[in-house]
Amino acid sequence: MLIFVYGFVNIMLGDKKMLYFRNELDKNKYSTYQLNKAIENKELFKVDNGLYSDVEFVNPLEIILKKYPNAIFTSDSAYYYYDLTDVIPDYFYLATKRSDSRINDKNIKQIFIPNDLFEFGKTQIEVESVKINIYDKERMLVELIRKKNLIPFDYYKEIITNYRKKTDTLDIYKIQEYISYYKNESSLYDTLMREVF
């Protein structure tokens, strides 16, 4: 189970933004000396390298949004957030464009997606009162079928079983569209119809 002390993003408390990069702090108000003093007096809290917060304890999802605003939650994180599994991921799984820089964070598993497929299925949901970027359930179902042989059987079976319970919430036209982007379209569609619908 992941336990982090991280900062927040884009939520306002009165006139205060809770999370700041160093370069977002007023240089006149926060010289290096004044910044260290503010941390010592618990007026600001250092939550990551070059990242400061107005509050001491914050949601780990919020720092991800601050540091990687264009990344999209995928894989094990998405299945967990969609309540398709009760297995808590060991990492945050984030999709980025293939052309993006490598994320150097031991708590994150980065998945590079071809640039032309990156935006397909991107949506937002609220998790623990935080609005996150995530691939929709339909895209995640296609990804599950595509990677079936790379996933432990019991884990796959749990997620597929839970998808079967949610078929009335799935958009079959979206699924067909996502499948059409892959070379083995016919095989993916057959597996999908056999195992889910």
Secondary structure, DSSP 8 states (H G I E B T S, - for coil): ---------S-EETTEESEEEGGGS-TTT--HHHHHHHHHTTSSEEEETTEEESSSS--HHHHHHHH-TT-EE-HHHHHHHTTS-----SSEEEEEETTS-----TTEEEEEE-GGGTTTTEEEEEETTEEEEEE-HHHHHHHHHHTGGGS-HHHHHHHHHHHHHTGGGS-HHHHHHHHTTSTTHHHHHHHHHHHT-
